[in-house]
């Protein structure tokens, strides 16, 4: 199996650059705008509070279960 993965990796490295980008299609190139919309949705849906509560509870459980 190791030899097979080595052959596959050699074949992938030998492909031209345009062959590796064949499966990608960019619909909206505004990356910063996408990140801003995603963050706003994250905050508006209340998931940020779930993240913060989970971090606090996880920290408390880690401190209770750690040795030393």
Backbone as numpy.savetxt, mean C-alpha at the origin, in Angstrom:
# Nx Ny Nz CAx CAy CAz Cx Cy Cz
12.73 -25.53 -8.24 11.90 -24.35 -8.24 12.77 -23.09 -8.24
13.92 -23.16 -7.59 14.80 -22.01 -7.53 15.33 -21.65 -8.90
15.71 -22.65 -9.69 16.19 -22.40 -11.04 15.11 -21.80 -11.91
13.87 -22.29 -11.73 12.76 -21.78 -12.51 12.51 -20.30 -12.23
12.56 -19.90 -10.96 12.35 -18.50 -10.62 13.50 -17.63 -11.14
14.70 -18.17 -11.18 15.83 -17.43 -11.74 15.66 -17.20 -13.22
15.15 -18.20 -13.94 14.91 -18.05 -15.38 13.83 -17.02 -15.62
12.77 -17.07 -14.84 11.67 -16.11 -15.00 12.15 -14.69 -14.74
12.95 -14.49 -13.69 13.43 -13.15 -13.39 14.35 -12.64 -14.50
15.15 -13.52 -15.09 16.01 -13.11 -16.20 15.17 -12.70 -17.41
14.09 -13.44 -17.67 13.22 -13.10 -18.79 12.53 -11.76 -18.58
12.10 -11.51 -17.35 11.42 -10.24 -17.06 12.39 -9.08 -17.23
13.64 -9.24 -16.79 14.61 -8.15 -16.91 14.98 -7.88 -18.37
14.82 -8.89 -19.24 15.17 -8.72 -20.64 14.04 -8.09 -21.46
12.84 -7.95 -20.89 11.73 -7.36 -21.63 11.99 -5.87 -21.86
11.54 -5.33 -22.97 11.64 -3.89 -23.17 10.75 -3.15 -22.18
11.05 -1.89 -21.94 10.33 -1.11 -20.94 8.86 -0.99 -21.30
8.54 -0.80 -22.57 7.13 -0.62 -22.94 6.32 -1.90 -22.75
6.93 -3.06 -22.70 6.21 -4.30 -22.45 5.80 -4.41 -20.97
6.59 -3.85 -20.07 6.25 -3.94 -18.65 5.15 -2.97 -18.28
4.92 -1.93 -19.07 3.87 -0.95 -18.79 2.59 -1.25 -19.56
2.48 -2.40 -20.16 1.36 -2.73 -21.02 0.04 -2.77 -20.27
0.03 -3.22 -19.03 -1.20 -3.41 -18.28 -1.63 -2.15 -17.52
-0.92 -1.08 -17.62 -1.25 0.11 -16.86 -1.92 1.14 -17.76
-3.03 1.67 -17.26 -3.74 2.74 -17.97 -4.06 3.82 -16.96
-3.59 5.02 -17.20 -3.77 6.12 -16.27 -5.00 6.92 -16.71
-6.02 6.94 -15.85 -7.24 7.69 -16.17 -7.18 9.11 -15.66
-6.69 9.30 -14.44 -6.64 10.63 -13.83 -5.23 10.88 -13.32
-4.44 11.72 -14.01 -3.05 11.92 -13.60 -2.89 12.87 -12.41
-3.98 13.37 -11.84 -3.91 14.30 -10.72 -3.71 13.52 -9.41
-2.48 13.14 -9.13 -2.18 12.28 -7.98 -2.43 13.02 -6.67
-2.03 14.28 -6.59 -2.22 15.05 -5.35 -3.70 15.26 -5.08
-4.47 15.52 -6.11 -5.91 15.67 -5.95 -6.57 14.39 -5.49
-6.11 13.25 -6.02 -6.64 11.95 -5.59 -6.32 11.71 -4.12
-5.10 12.04 -3.70 -4.73 11.86 -2.29 -5.57 12.75 -1.39
-5.83 13.98 -1.83 -6.62 14.91 -1.02 -8.07 14.41 -0.90
-8.65 13.94 -2.01 -10.01 13.42 -1.96 -10.09 12.18 -1.08
-9.08 11.32 -1.14 -9.06 10.11 -0.32 -8.95 10.46 1.15
-8.09 11.41 1.49 -7.94 11.83 2.89 -9.23 12.45 3.41
-9.86 13.31 2.60 -11.13 13.93 3.01 -12.20 12.87 3.24
-12.28 11.88 2.39 -13.24 10.79 2.58 -12.91 10.00 3.84
-11.62 9.80 4.11 -11.17 9.08 5.31 -11.61 9.81 6.57
-11.51 11.14 6.56 -11.91 11.94 7.72 -13.43 12.02 7.84
-14.11 12.27 6.72 -15.56 12.44 6.75 -16.30 11.16 7.13
-15.75 10.02 6.77 -16.42 8.75 7.07 -16.17 8.30 8.51
-15.31 8.98 9.24 -15.06 8.63 10.63 -13.99 7.57 10.81
-13.36 7.16 9.75 -12.35 6.11 9.86 -11.11 6.61 10.58
-10.86 7.91 10.56 -9.70 8.45 11.27 -9.85 8.25 12.77
-11.11 8.36 13.26 -11.33 8.14 14.70 -11.14 6.67 15.05
-11.57 5.79 14.18 -11.36 4.35 14.42 -9.86 4.04 14.45
-9.09 4.69 13.57 -7.64 4.49 13.56 -7.02 4.96 14.86
-7.38 6.15 15.30 -6.81 6.70 16.54 -7.20 5.86 17.76
-8.46 5.46 17.83 -8.90 4.62 18.96 -8.17 3.29 18.93
-8.01 2.71 17.75 -7.29 1.44 17.63 -5.83 1.57 18.04
-5.20 2.68 17.68 -3.80 2.89 18.09 -3.68 3.03 19.60
-4.60 3.75 20.23 -4.55 3.94 21.68 -4.79 2.61 22.40
-5.81 1.88 21.97 -6.10 0.59 22.61 -4.96 -0.40 22.37
-4.39 -0.39 21.17 -3.26 -1.28 20.89 -2.05 -0.94 21.73
-1.79 0.35 21.93 -0.67 0.75 22.77 -0.90 0.32 24.22
-2.14 0.47 24.69 -2.43 0.07 26.06 -2.30 -1.44 26.23
-2.78 -2.21 25.26 -2.64 -3.67 25.36 -1.19 -4.09 25.27
-0.41 -3.40 24.43 1.01 -3.75 24.33 1.71 -3.46 25.66
1.37 -2.36 26.28 2.03 -2.03 27.54 1.60 -2.98 28.66
0.38 -3.50 28.58 -0.08 -4.44 29.60 0.53 -5.82 29.42
0.82 -6.20 28.19 1.27 -7.56 27.94 2.79 -7.67 27.76
3.49 -6.55 27.74 4.95 -6.64 27.56 5.63 -7.01 28.87
6.73 -7.68 28.74 7.47 -8.12 29.93 8.68 -7.23 30.10
8.78 -6.60 31.23 9.96 -5.81 31.55 9.80 -4.43 31.20
